[in-house]
Amino acid sequence: MGMQANRAVERDDDISMRVRDARLRLIARSGMTSGPMNVLNAVILAVFLSGGISPLVLAGWAAAVVLVSGVRMAVLLPARKPDHPLSPGMLRAFLVLSFMMGVLWGVTPWMVGEGASPYALMAAIVFIGGMTAGSALTSAAAPTAVLAYNAPAMLISAGYMAYQGGLSGYLFATVMVIFLAVTCKLARGFSETLTDAVRSNFELEEARRQTEAQAAAMTRLAEHNDLAARRAEDQARANAAVLANMSHELRTPLNGVLGMAHLLEEAGLEGEPARMAARVRESGQSLARMLGDVVDVARIEAGHVELNIEDMTAQALGERIRRAAEPEAARKGLALTVGYEGETDRPLRADAGRLFQMAQIFLTHALRTTSEGSVDVGVRTQLDSAGAARLRVTVRDTGEGVPDSARTRLFDSLAQDSVDPYIRANGAGLGLHLAKRLAGLMQGRVGYEPGPAQEGSVFWFEVTLPVSCKADRYADGETFSLTNRRLRMLVAERDAARRSVLLGYLKSFNCVVTCVGSSTELVTVLGAAAYDAVVVGLSLDDCEPEDACDDVRSLASTAAMTPVVRLARDLETPVQAGAAETFVRAPVSADNLKAALVEALASDLAASATLRRTA
């Protein structure tokens, strides 16, 4: 509390100093302006007073006005420089001179003689009112200066009107006193407004400094976190590589164990030895599958994964699942059914082996935990308006189910300090974790829910796949490596700075980039080679960006189907999907550009999986 109180006192002192400096600067500026006005008005009033006043008196009065005005300006002249503020002594001299100037204007009615013009008295009163009003405006930053000038001017002239007597004299005197009170009140109001304005400006500056300091701190924190994340990622990949190498080395003695078990079974053993040899073979096969899962998880962690993109159908996947599960289901006396829903015979572009691997993980778990009843597999294909298909595979069993304690992080049990006893006993942690990682690799998801009436389990995975067509860019059986393949991007932007930013972002996304500056070059380059996507900036040499997008769509080749990401200002959301292109808000950031590319390449499974930060 003491530190906060001290900071509050320092803040109030700083505000008071700023208010004082602002007032002194305003007084210096206004005083330099009011000096010539006093001299000019004195000359004009002298014309009205001539004829009824002694020339010597009038000349002396005018000379006094000029002298006082000149001295006032001389006092304020040094304060016009930024490094010479108005000192307290200069301010006191200014107040004294203002008082003297007010006295000079206040005595003008007393100078009017009988031979003066009939308008002389009226002119004197008008000039007094005008000069005091001007003083209230120009010197309002310091109410004491207004009072020093206006009080003698108004009170002395009001005394003259009261001395004249009569209703009009007293009325004029009263009006002049009221006018004096109003001008002083206005000066005080302006002074308070100035104080509030300086305080608000100070608070804004302090808030700006705090914001800048917080932004700098956040930037340093983000850089530190990014560096730590990169180091952690590198360490994770190194650990995954070690784990994968260890798994490969373990396969050599394991293959020997499996080979010996197979030879023992073929040696004609009977009774208990035969059952022991079978148990050794089954355990070895289970261990081999687990090592395979370990290798797959390690390769995913290390980024060394390949997807074999080819035409496949959901029906063929379901038949493969049925053939793989039938022997084990028959051995345990379980009913196995495979059901289909939707257009399951529609050719899709996917890695059928990885899809089968995820289904097999769920089937293995279902067959292991089900002793009686059935295992039902559901395969569903649902087409959407974007021309893609959502493939969902569901595995239902009537087994023991998953206890509540194991459902919280069923697919992430390996990341926990302690593994649930159910998961450990059934050996499901590694397989379910691998299924989740494979689904994520294919832009999909996995899930679990209890069976009907809380009996059994329901495991499922869902992925979005492009529908196969003749214009597909990949041939059947092509192997797509997530490590080696780099997306090809074409950037169309005239501005060199903006083009460099886009180039840097795209290179960090594992992309090979070609840059052009006009729509003509864009069409020419796009027609000569295949690109995964086109990024159109905010300006081109020969046309507007939207016209360049129309030129791409009007190409008489498959290049017209190339996804387009276009920068646009004033978007409500950072990324917005359009009918012909995907928009990203400018100025663009790395995250927004990547999100726009993911949206534009949503129908291209291989390209979406390849798009990742590499630097």
Backbone torsions as a table, in degrees:
resi	resn	phi	psi	omega
1	MET	NA	-35.3	179.7
2	GLY	-63.3	-41.9	179.1
3	MET	-65.1	-41.2	178.7
4	GLN	-64.3	-39.9	178.8
5	ALA	-64.4	-42.3	178.7
6	ASN	-63.5	-40.3	178.2
7	ARG	-65.0	-37.7	178.6
8	ALA	-64.7	-41.5	178.4
9	VAL	-64.6	-45.0	177.9
10	GLU	-61.0	-38.0	179.5
11	ARG	-65.8	-43.8	179.0
12	ASP	-64.1	-39.2	177.8
13	ASP	-64.5	-40.3	178.8
14	ASP	-63.8	-42.1	179.1
15	ILE	-64.0	-43.5	179.3
16	SER	-60.5	-41.6	178.4
17	MET	-64.9	-40.0	178.9
18	ARG	-66.2	-41.1	177.7
19	VAL	-61.8	-45.0	179.7
20	ARG	-62.0	-44.2	179.0
21	ASP	-62.8	-41.4	179.8
22	ALA	-63.8	-41.1	178.5
23	ARG	-63.5	-44.3	-178.7
24	LEU	-63.6	-39.7	177.9
25	ARG	-64.3	-41.5	178.9
26	LEU	-65.4	-40.4	178.8
27	ILE	-62.9	-41.9	179.7
28	ALA	-62.4	-43.2	-179.4
29	ARG	-68.1	-46.3	-176.5
30	SER	-69.1	-36.0	179.1
31	GLY	-63.7	-37.7	177.0
32	MET	-67.0	-29.1	179.3
33	THR	-80.6	-37.2	-175.3
34	SER	-73.8	-23.8	-179.7
35	GLY	-57.5	-57.0	178.7
36	PRO	-59.8	-32.4	179.8
37	MET	-66.8	-38.3	176.8
38	ASN	-62.5	-44.0	-179.6
39	VAL	-65.2	-45.4	-179.0
40	LEU	-62.6	-45.5	179.9
41	ASN	-67.7	-32.3	177.2
42	ALA	-65.0	-40.2	178.5
43	VAL	-63.8	-44.6	-179.4
44	ILE	-64.4	-43.4	-179.9
45	LEU	-66.1	-33.3	178.7
46	ALA	-61.0	-32.3	177.4
47	VAL	-63.8	-42.8	179.4
48	PHE	-68.2	-33.5	-176.6
49	LEU	-84.5	-13.6	-177.3
50	SER	-65.7	145.6	179.0
51	GLY	101.4	-31.1	-179.4
52	GLY	-113.9	3.0	-178.6
53	ILE	-129.5	147.1	177.8
54	SER	-59.6	128.9	179.4
55	PRO	-55.0	-33.0	-179.5
56	LEU	-67.8	-40.9	178.9
57	VAL	-66.9	-45.2	-178.8
58	LEU	-63.0	-40.8	179.4
59	ALA	-66.5	-40.1	177.8
60	GLY	-63.4	-39.8	178.8
61	TRP	-64.5	-47.3	-179.5
62	ALA	-63.0	-39.4	179.0
63	ALA	-65.0	-37.7	178.6
64	ALA	-64.6	-41.2	178.1
65	VAL	-61.4	-45.3	-179.8
66	VAL	-63.9	-41.0	-177.7
67	LEU	-65.8	-48.6	-179.3
68	VAL	-62.9	-41.2	178.4
69	SER	-62.4	-42.7	179.4
70	GLY	-63.6	-42.5	179.8
71	VAL	-65.6	-40.8	177.1
72	ARG	-57.5	-45.0	179.4
73	MET	-65.4	-38.3	179.1
74	ALA	-65.6	-35.8	178.5
75	VAL	-65.8	-38.5	-176.0
76	LEU	-86.6	-14.0	-173.8
77	LEU	-58.6	-43.9	179.9
78	PRO	-64.4	-26.9	-176.5
79	ALA	-74.0	-6.5	178.2
80	ARG	-72.6	-20.3	178.8
81	LYS	-79.8	140.1	-177.4
82	PRO	-59.9	-31.8	-176.4
83	ASP	-93.3	9.8	177.8
84	HIS	-128.6	78.3	-179.1
85	PRO	-68.8	163.4	-179.9
86	LEU	-69.6	117.8	-177.5
87	SER	-81.1	164.3	176.8
88	PRO	-59.2	-38.3	177.8
89	GLY	-64.4	-42.7	177.5
90	MET	-62.5	-38.0	179.7
91	LEU	-66.0	-41.3	178.5
92	ARG	-63.8	-41.4	177.2
93	ALA	-62.8	-39.1	178.8
94	PHE	-63.9	-40.5	178.9
95	LEU	-65.2	-42.1	178.9
96	VAL	-62.5	-45.6	-179.4
97	LEU	-66.7	-35.3	176.3
98	SER	-64.4	-40.5	176.9
99	PHE	-60.9	-43.9	179.4
100	MET	-62.8	-39.6	178.8
101	MET	-66.6	-37.0	177.1
102	GLY	-64.6	-38.5	177.0
103	VAL	-63.8	-42.1	179.6
104	LEU	-60.8	-40.0	178.4
105	TRP	-75.0	-31.7	-178.2
106	GLY	-69.0	-29.3	-176.8
107	VAL	-83.0	-5.9	-176.7
108	THR	-59.8	-37.8	176.8
109	PRO	-64.0	-33.1	179.4
110	TRP	-69.7	-18.3	-179.1
111	MET	-83.9	-14.2	-175.9
112	VAL	-70.6	124.7	179.4
113	GLY	-103.9	-179.9	-177.2
114	GLU	-69.7	-27.9	-178.6
115	GLY	-85.1	0.8	-177.8
116	ALA	-74.6	165.7	178.3
117	SER	-61.2	147.3	179.0
118	PRO	-61.9	-18.7	-179.8
119	TYR	-94.4	-0.9	-174.6
120	ALA	-62.8	-47.2	-179.6
121	LEU	-63.8	-42.5	178.7
122	MET	-62.5	-41.4	179.5
123	ALA	-63.7	-40.1	180.0
124	ALA	-62.1	-45.3	179.9
125	ILE	-63.5	-42.2	-179.7
126	VAL	-63.8	-44.3	-179.6
127	PHE	-65.5	-37.0	177.5
128	ILE	-62.6	-45.2	178.2
129	GLY	-62.1	-41.6	-179.9
130	GLY	-66.2	-42.3	-178.4
131	MET	-69.6	-37.6	178.4
132	THR	-70.3	-36.1	175.9
133	ALA	-65.1	-41.1	176.9
134	GLY	-63.6	-36.6	177.0
135	SER	-64.8	-38.6	178.5
136	ALA	-63.6	-30.8	179.5
137	LEU	-81.5	-47.3	-174.0
138	THR	-78.3	-30.4	-176.6
139	SER	-110.7	18.4	-177.2
140	ALA	-65.4	-18.6	178.1
141	ALA	-62.8	-24.3	178.0
142	ALA	-127.0	97.0	-178.0
143	PRO	-56.3	-29.5	178.4
144	THR	-65.7	-34.9	177.8
145	ALA	-67.7	-39.1	176.8
146	VAL	-62.8	-44.2	179.9
147	LEU	-65.3	-40.1	-179.4
148	ALA	-63.7	-32.2	-179.1
149	TYR	-86.3	-48.3	-171.0
150	ASN	-78.0	-34.0	-175.3
151	ALA	-61.3	-53.1	178.7
152	PRO	-65.4	-37.4	-178.3
153	ALA	-63.0	-46.1	-175.4
154	MET	-79.9	-41.2	-176.1
155	LEU	-70.5	-40.8	179.1
156	ILE	-64.8	-43.8	178.7
157	SER	-68.3	-35.4	176.6
158	ALA	-65.4	-35.8	176.6
159	GLY	-62.3	-37.7	177.9
160	TYR	-63.8	-43.1	-179.3
161	MET	-65.3	-38.6	177.4
162	ALA	-68.4	-34.2	178.1
163	TYR	-64.2	-32.9	178.6
164	GLN	-67.7	-24.4	177.5
165	GLY	74.1	-175.4	-179.2
166	GLY	79.7	164.9	-178.8
167	LEU	-61.8	-44.6	-178.2
168	SER	-65.9	-36.6	179.7
169	GLY	-65.5	-47.8	178.2
170	TYR	-65.1	-36.8	179.3
171	LEU	-63.7	-45.3	178.2
172	PHE	-62.2	-40.7	-179.9
173	ALA	-62.9	-42.4	178.7
174	THR	-63.4	-44.1	179.7
175	VAL	-60.6	-40.4	-178.2
176	MET	-68.2	-37.0	176.5
177	VAL	-65.6	-42.7	177.7
178	ILE	-62.4	-40.6	179.2
179	PHE	-61.6	-38.5	177.6
180	LEU	-62.6	-43.9	-179.6
181	ALA	-64.6	-38.9	-179.1
182	VAL	-66.3	-44.6	-179.3
183	THR	-63.5	-39.1	178.1
184	CYS	-66.8	-37.5	178.2
185	LYS	-66.7	-41.1	177.1
186	LEU	-62.0	-38.6	179.1
187	ALA	-64.0	-42.6	177.9
188	ARG	-64.4	-39.2	177.6
189	GLY	-63.1	-41.5	178.0
190	PHE	-64.9	-37.5	178.6
191	SER	-63.8	-41.9	177.5
192	GLU	-65.0	-40.2	177.7
193	THR	-62.7	-40.2	177.6
194	LEU	-62.5	-42.6	178.4
195	THR	-60.9	-44.8	178.8
196	ASP	-63.3	-39.9	-179.3
197	ALA	-65.7	-43.1	178.7
198	VAL	-65.6	-39.8	178.3
199	ARG	-63.0	-44.9	179.3
200	SER	-62.9	-41.5	178.7
201	ASN	-64.0	-39.1	178.0
202	PHE	-64.5	-44.0	179.7
203	GLU	-64.0	-38.5	177.2
204	LEU	-64.4	-42.7	178.8
205	GLU	-64.1	-41.8	179.0
206	GLU	-64.3	-41.8	178.0
207	ALA	-63.7	-39.0	178.5
208	ARG	-64.3	-43.0	178.7
209	ARG	-63.5	-42.0	178.5
210	GLN	-64.5	-40.4	179.1
211	THR	-63.9	-43.4	178.7
212	GLU	-63.8	-40.2	178.5
213	ALA	-65.3	-41.0	177.7
214	GLN	-66.0	-39.5	178.4
215	ALA	-63.6	-41.4	177.6
216	ALA	-64.2	-40.5	178.5
217	ALA	-65.1	-41.5	178.5
218	MET	-64.5	-37.6	177.8
219	THR	-63.8	-44.8	178.2
220	ARG	-63.6	-40.1	178.8
221	LEU	-64.5	-41.5	179.3
222	ALA	-64.1	-41.5	177.7
223	GLU	-63.1	-41.7	178.7
224	HIS	-63.8	-44.6	179.8
225	ASN	-65.8	-38.0	178.9
226	ASP	-64.2	-41.9	178.4
227	LEU	-64.5	-42.2	179.2
228	ALA	-64.9	-39.2	179.2
229	ALA	-65.1	-40.0	179.2
230	ARG	-65.2	-41.7	178.3
231	ARG	-64.1	-41.9	179.4
232	ALA	-64.9	-38.0	178.7
233	GLU	-66.1	-43.0	177.9
234	ASP	-62.2	-41.5	179.5
235	GLN	-65.5	-39.7	178.8
236	ALA	-63.6	-40.5	178.9
237	ARG	-67.2	-38.6	177.6
238	ALA	-64.4	-43.2	178.3
239	ASN	-63.7	-39.8	179.2
240	ALA	-64.3	-38.7	178.4
241	ALA	-64.1	-41.2	177.2
242	VAL	-62.2	-43.0	-179.6
243	LEU	-63.9	-41.4	179.1
244	ALA	-64.1	-42.3	179.0
245	ASN	-64.7	-39.1	177.4
246	MET	-63.7	-40.0	180.0
247	SER	-63.2	-41.6	177.7
248	HIS	-63.0	-39.8	179.8
249	GLU	-68.1	-33.0	178.4
250	LEU	-69.5	-23.1	-179.5
251	ARG	-65.0	-31.7	-176.7
252	THR	-62.0	-55.2	177.2
253	PRO	-67.0	-30.4	179.5
254	LEU	-65.5	-39.4	176.8
255	ASN	-61.6	-35.2	176.5
256	GLY	-65.1	-42.0	178.5
257	VAL	-62.2	-45.1	179.9
258	LEU	-64.5	-38.9	179.0
259	GLY	-64.0	-43.8	178.4
260	MET	-64.6	-38.7	178.2
261	ALA	-63.7	-41.0	178.5
262	HIS	-63.7	-41.1	179.0
263	LEU	-65.5	-38.7	177.2
264	LEU	-62.1	-41.1	179.0
265	GLU	-65.1	-34.8	180.0
266	GLU	-81.1	-7.9	-178.7
267	ALA	-79.3	-1.6	177.0
268	GLY	83.3	29.7	177.2
269	LEU	-67.5	152.1	-179.5
270	GLU	-133.9	158.3	174.7
271	GLY	69.2	-140.2	-175.7
272	GLU	-61.6	-41.9	177.1
273	PRO	-58.9	-38.2	179.2
274	ALA	-64.9	-41.6	178.9
275	ARG	-66.6	-37.6	178.2
276	MET	-64.8	-41.0	177.7
277	ALA	-64.9	-39.7	178.3
278	ALA	-64.3	-40.5	179.2
279	ARG	-65.2	-38.9	176.2
280	VAL	-61.5	-43.3	-179.8
281	ARG	-65.0	-44.7	-179.7
282	GLU	-63.9	-44.1	178.3
283	SER	-63.3	-40.3	178.2
284	GLY	-63.9	-41.2	177.9
285	GLN	-64.2	-41.0	177.5
286	SER	-62.6	-42.1	177.9
287	LEU	-64.8	-36.6	178.4
288	ALA	-64.0	-41.7	177.3
289	ARG	-63.6	-40.9	179.4
290	MET	-64.1	-39.9	176.9
291	LEU	-64.1	-36.4	176.0
292	GLY	-63.0	-39.9	176.7
293	ASP	-65.0	-40.1	178.5
294	VAL	-60.9	-43.7	179.1
295	VAL	-61.5	-44.0	-179.5
296	ASP	-63.1	-45.3	178.5
297	VAL	-61.6	-42.8	-179.8
298	ALA	-63.9	-39.8	179.8
299	ARG	-68.1	-36.3	176.6
300	ILE	-64.7	-44.3	178.9
301	GLU	-61.2	-38.9	-178.1
302	ALA	-82.1	-7.5	-179.3
303	GLY	80.2	15.2	-179.4
304	HIS	-105.3	77.3	-176.4
305	VAL	-130.0	144.0	177.7
306	GLU	-122.2	138.2	173.8
307	LEU	-112.0	128.2	179.0
308	ASN	-94.0	96.0	-174.4
309	ILE	-82.2	124.6	-179.2
310	GLU	-157.3	168.9	175.5
311	ASP	-74.4	135.2	176.3
312	MET	-151.8	163.3	176.6
313	THR	-124.0	153.6	177.8
314	ALA	-64.7	-31.7	179.8
315	GLN	-67.0	-42.1	177.7
316	ALA	-64.1	-37.2	177.1
317	LEU	-63.7	-42.9	179.0
318	GLY	-63.0	-40.3	178.4
319	GLU	-65.1	-38.3	178.2
320	ARG	-65.2	-39.2	177.1
321	ILE	-63.0	-43.7	-178.5
322	ARG	-62.6	-45.5	-178.7
323	ARG	-63.3	-36.3	-178.1
324	ALA	-72.6	-32.7	-174.5
325	ALA	-93.3	-18.1	-174.8
326	GLU	-57.6	-47.4	-177.0
327	PRO	-59.3	-47.1	-178.7
328	GLU	-67.4	-40.1	178.0
329	ALA	-63.0	-41.2	178.9
330	ALA	-66.1	-38.5	-179.8
331	ARG	-62.0	-37.3	-178.9
332	LYS	-91.7	0.0	179.1
333	GLY	72.2	31.5	-179.7
334	LEU	-100.1	144.9	175.3
335	ALA	-81.3	126.4	-179.3
336	LEU	-114.9	124.7	177.3
337	THR	-129.9	146.6	175.9
338	VAL	-126.3	117.4	-179.6
339	GLY	-110.7	152.2	-176.7
340	TYR	-124.2	148.2	179.4
341	GLU	-147.7	135.9	-180.0
342	GLY	88.3	-164.7	-177.7
343	GLU	-85.1	71.9	-176.1
344	THR	-75.2	-8.0	177.3
345	ASP	-97.8	6.0	179.8
346	ARG	-77.6	126.3	179.2
347	PRO	-64.5	133.5	179.3
348	LEU	-123.7	159.1	178.5
349	ARG	-102.0	112.5	-177.2
350	ALA	-165.4	174.6	172.4
351	ASP	-95.6	96.7	-176.3
352	ALA	-61.9	-33.4	-179.5
353	GLY	-63.8	-42.4	179.2
354	ARG	-69.5	-38.0	176.6
355	LEU	-62.4	-43.7	178.0
356	PHE	-64.1	-37.0	179.5
357	GLN	-61.4	-42.9	178.1
358	MET	-64.5	-44.3	179.0
359	ALA	-62.4	-38.6	-179.0
360	GLN	-66.1	-35.3	176.8
361	ILE	-60.4	-45.2	179.0
362	PHE	-67.5	-38.1	179.2
363	LEU	-66.3	-42.3	179.0
364	THR	-59.6	-42.6	178.1
365	HIS	-64.9	-43.0	-179.2
366	ALA	-64.1	-44.1	-179.4
367	LEU	-68.6	-32.1	-179.2
368	ARG	-71.7	-35.6	-173.9
369	THR	-97.9	0.8	-178.7
370	THR	-112.9	120.2	179.5
371	SER	-99.7	-23.3	177.4
372	GLU	-154.3	157.6	-177.9
373	GLY	109.0	-128.0	-173.1
374	SER	-150.3	162.8	171.2
375	VAL	-127.7	121.5	-176.5
376	ASP	-115.7	132.2	178.7
377	VAL	-112.8	128.8	176.9
378	GLY	-115.4	130.0	179.5
379	VAL	-121.1	121.5	-177.1
380	ARG	-131.4	137.5	176.0
381	THR	-122.4	125.5	-179.4
382	GLN	-129.2	120.9	179.9
383	LEU	-84.1	146.3	176.7
384	ASP	-114.6	176.2	-175.2
385	SER	-68.8	-19.4	-178.3
386	ALA	-84.1	1.3	179.3
387	GLY	86.8	11.3	177.0
388	ALA	-106.5	171.1	-178.6
389	ALA	-128.6	137.8	174.7
390	ARG	-98.6	115.4	179.2
391	LEU	-99.5	125.3	-179.4
392	ARG	-126.0	127.0	177.1
393	VAL	-117.1	125.8	-177.6
394	THR	-121.3	134.0	177.9
395	VAL	-119.5	115.9	178.9
396	ARG	-111.7	140.2	176.5
397	ASP	-136.6	166.2	179.0
398	THR	-110.6	30.7	-176.5
399	GLY	-81.7	-155.7	-173.7
400	GLU	-74.4	-14.0	-179.4
401	GLY	76.8	177.3	-178.8
402	VAL	-108.1	125.2	179.5
403	PRO	-64.9	157.9	-177.4
404	ASP	-58.7	-35.8	-177.2
405	SER	-64.1	-22.8	-177.0
406	ALA	-99.8	-3.5	-174.5
407	ARG	-83.8	-20.4	-172.8
408	THR	-58.0	-52.1	179.8
409	ARG	-131.3	59.1	-175.1
410	LEU	-60.7	-37.9	-176.3
411	PHE	-93.4	-0.8	-179.9
412	ASP	-127.4	27.8	-175.7
413	SER	-64.0	-29.1	-178.6
414	LEU	-67.7	-21.2	-179.1
415	ALA	-85.8	-4.2	-179.4
416	GLN	-90.0	156.2	178.6
417	ASP	-65.0	-38.6	179.7
418	SER	-127.5	134.9	-178.7
419	VAL	-91.5	137.3	179.7
420	ASP	-57.7	140.0	-179.4
421	PRO	-56.6	-35.2	179.7
422	TYR	-63.2	-46.7	-178.6
423	ILE	-65.8	-39.5	-179.5
424	ARG	-66.6	-40.8	-177.7
425	ALA	-67.2	-33.9	-177.5
426	ASN	-94.7	-3.0	178.8
427	GLY	60.4	34.9	-174.1
428	ALA	-96.2	-10.8	-172.7
429	GLY	-61.7	-48.9	-176.9
430	LEU	-66.3	-43.9	-177.8
431	GLY	-65.1	-45.6	179.9
432	LEU	-65.4	-37.5	176.3
433	HIS	-63.7	-41.0	178.1
434	LEU	-64.2	-40.0	178.8
435	ALA	-60.4	-40.8	178.3
436	LYS	-64.9	-42.3	-179.5
437	ARG	-66.4	-39.9	178.3
438	LEU	-65.8	-40.2	178.0
439	ALA	-63.8	-41.9	177.1
440	GLY	-64.1	-34.3	177.7
441	LEU	-62.3	-31.5	-179.9
442	MET	-101.8	24.9	177.7
443	GLN	58.1	37.4	-179.6
444	GLY	-122.1	-166.6	-178.8
445	ARG	-150.6	161.3	179.1
446	VAL	-124.0	165.7	179.8
447	GLY	-163.4	166.6	177.9
448	TYR	-138.7	146.1	172.2
449	GLU	-152.0	148.1	179.4
450	PRO	-67.1	154.5	179.7
451	GLY	-71.2	178.2	178.3
452	PRO	-57.7	136.9	-179.4
453	ALA	58.7	31.1	177.8
454	GLN	60.5	26.9	178.3
455	GLU	-111.9	129.5	178.7
456	GLY	78.5	-168.4	-176.7
457	SER	-136.4	155.2	174.2
458	VAL	-130.5	111.5	174.8
459	PHE	-107.6	142.0	-179.3
460	TRP	-149.1	157.0	169.0
461	PHE	-137.9	152.6	-176.9
462	GLU	-140.8	129.4	177.9
463	VAL	-132.5	152.3	176.1
464	THR	-102.8	124.2	-174.2
465	LEU	-124.4	146.5	174.3
466	PRO	-74.5	145.2	176.9
467	VAL	-78.9	136.5	-177.9
468	SER	-68.1	142.4	175.8
469	CYS	-148.0	165.2	-176.4
470	LYS	-66.4	-26.9	-177.4
471	ALA	-85.3	6.8	-179.1
472	ASP	-60.5	141.0	-173.5
473	ARG	-80.2	-12.6	-178.1
474	TYR	-106.8	139.5	176.5
475	ALA	-85.9	156.5	179.8
476	ASP	-59.5	137.2	176.8
477	GLY	81.4	3.8	-179.8
478	GLU	-70.4	136.9	177.9
479	THR	-95.1	124.0	-179.1
480	PHE	-107.4	116.4	-178.2
481	SER	-95.0	124.0	177.6
482	LEU	-71.9	-12.5	179.9
483	THR	-89.5	-41.2	-170.1
484	ASN	-95.1	-33.1	-174.0
485	ARG	-74.5	138.7	176.4
486	ARG	-123.9	132.5	-179.3
487	LEU	-67.6	146.9	177.6
488	ARG	-103.3	121.4	-177.2
489	MET	-119.5	142.0	177.3
490	LEU	-116.7	119.2	-177.5
491	VAL	-106.1	128.3	176.9
492	ALA	-115.7	105.8	-178.1
493	GLU	-158.2	132.6	-178.8
494	ARG	-82.7	-41.1	-175.2
495	ASP	-67.6	126.2	-175.1
496	ALA	-66.5	-41.3	-178.8
497	ALA	-65.1	-45.8	-179.6
498	ARG	-66.9	-36.6	178.3
499	ARG	-64.6	-37.6	178.9
500	SER	-66.0	-38.5	178.2
501	VAL	-63.3	-46.9	179.2
502	LEU	-62.9	-40.2	179.6
503	LEU	-61.7	-43.9	179.5
504	GLY	-64.8	-42.9	178.7
505	TYR	-61.2	-48.3	-174.7
506	LEU	-66.9	-37.3	176.9
507	LYS	-63.8	-34.0	177.7
508	SER	-72.4	-12.1	178.0
509	PHE	-94.5	15.7	-179.8
510	ASN	69.9	39.8	-176.7
511	CYS	-116.5	149.4	168.4
512	VAL	-98.2	125.8	-167.3
513	VAL	-118.0	136.7	170.7
514	THR	-119.3	134.6	-176.6
515	CYS	-115.8	138.9	174.0
516	VAL	-133.7	164.5	-177.6
517	GLY	-116.7	-2.9	-177.3
518	SER	-141.7	164.5	178.5
519	SER	-68.7	-34.1	178.7
520	THR	-61.6	-46.9	177.7
521	GLU	-64.8	-37.2	-179.5
522	LEU	-59.6	-49.0	-178.8
523	VAL	-65.9	-40.4	-179.1
524	THR	-63.8	-48.5	-178.2
525	VAL	-67.4	-39.2	-178.6
526	LEU	-68.1	-30.7	178.1
527	GLY	-78.0	-17.5	-176.9
528	ALA	-93.0	-20.0	-178.0
529	ALA	-150.4	160.7	-179.4
530	ALA	-90.8	136.9	178.4
531	TYR	-127.8	148.8	179.2
532	ASP	-73.9	-32.2	-179.9
533	ALA	-162.5	160.3	177.4
534	VAL	-119.2	132.1	176.0
535	VAL	-111.3	114.8	-178.3
536	VAL	-103.7	125.8	-177.1
537	GLY	-82.0	-152.5	-175.8
538	LEU	-95.4	-15.6	-177.2
539	SER	-149.8	142.6	175.5
540	LEU	-131.4	162.6	-175.5
541	ASP	-70.6	-37.2	-168.3
542	ASP	-114.2	-5.1	-179.6
543	CYS	-166.1	177.0	176.2
544	GLU	-79.7	154.5	-179.1
545	PRO	-57.3	-39.1	-179.3
546	GLU	-66.0	-32.3	176.2
547	ASP	-67.7	-36.1	177.6
548	ALA	-64.8	-37.6	176.6
549	CYS	-64.7	-38.8	176.4
550	ASP	-63.9	-37.1	178.0
551	ASP	-63.7	-38.4	177.8
552	VAL	-64.4	-44.6	-177.8
553	ARG	-69.4	-19.9	-178.6
554	SER	-91.7	2.8	178.2
555	LEU	-64.0	142.0	-178.5
556	ALA	-91.0	49.6	179.1
557	SER	-157.1	176.9	178.7
558	THR	-67.6	-11.1	176.1
559	ALA	-62.8	-22.0	178.2
560	ALA	-65.5	-18.2	-179.0
561	MET	-91.2	2.3	-178.9
562	THR	-63.8	130.0	177.7
563	PRO	-59.7	141.5	-178.1
564	VAL	-122.4	129.8	172.3
565	VAL	-113.6	124.7	-175.7
566	ARG	-122.0	133.7	176.0
567	LEU	-74.7	140.8	179.5
568	ALA	-149.0	142.9	177.8
569	ARG	-88.3	158.9	171.5
570	ASP	62.0	35.4	172.9
571	LEU	-80.3	142.8	178.8
572	GLU	-69.4	-33.4	179.2
573	THR	-118.8	154.0	-179.3
574	PRO	-58.9	-36.7	-179.2
575	VAL	-131.3	133.7	-177.8
576	GLN	-137.8	124.0	179.9
577	ALA	-83.0	127.6	177.7
578	GLY	-108.9	-177.8	-178.1
579	ALA	-70.6	-41.7	-175.9
580	ALA	-111.3	-20.3	-179.9
581	GLU	-149.3	167.1	177.5
582	THR	-103.6	130.5	-177.1
583	PHE	-99.8	143.6	175.3
584	VAL	-130.8	137.3	-173.6
585	ARG	-71.4	135.3	176.8
586	ALA	-104.8	143.2	2.5
587	PRO	-68.4	141.1	-170.1
588	VAL	-89.9	145.9	173.9
589	SER	-111.5	165.6	-178.0
590	ALA	-62.2	-43.7	-177.7
591	ASP	-65.6	-42.0	-180.0
592	ASN	-66.6	-39.7	178.9
593	LEU	-65.0	-41.5	178.4
594	LYS	-64.2	-42.1	178.2
595	ALA	-61.9	-38.7	178.1
596	ALA	-65.9	-40.3	178.2
597	LEU	-66.2	-39.7	177.0
598	VAL	-61.9	-40.3	178.2
599	GLU	-65.7	-42.7	-178.8
600	ALA	-68.6	-32.1	-177.0
601	LEU	-99.8	20.4	-175.4
602	ALA	-60.5	-32.5	-178.7
603	SER	-83.2	-4.7	-179.3
604	ASP	-109.9	95.5	-174.6
605	LEU	-58.5	-45.7	-176.7
606	ALA	-65.3	-43.8	-178.8
607	ALA	-66.3	-41.2	-180.0
608	SER	-62.5	-39.4	-179.5
609	ALA	-69.8	-29.5	-178.1
610	THR	-76.7	-27.4	-174.4
611	LEU	-71.1	106.9	-178.3
612	ARG	-155.4	158.0	178.0
613	ARG	-76.0	130.5	179.5
614	THR	-116.4	-9.9	-178.3
615	ALA	-148.0	NA	NA
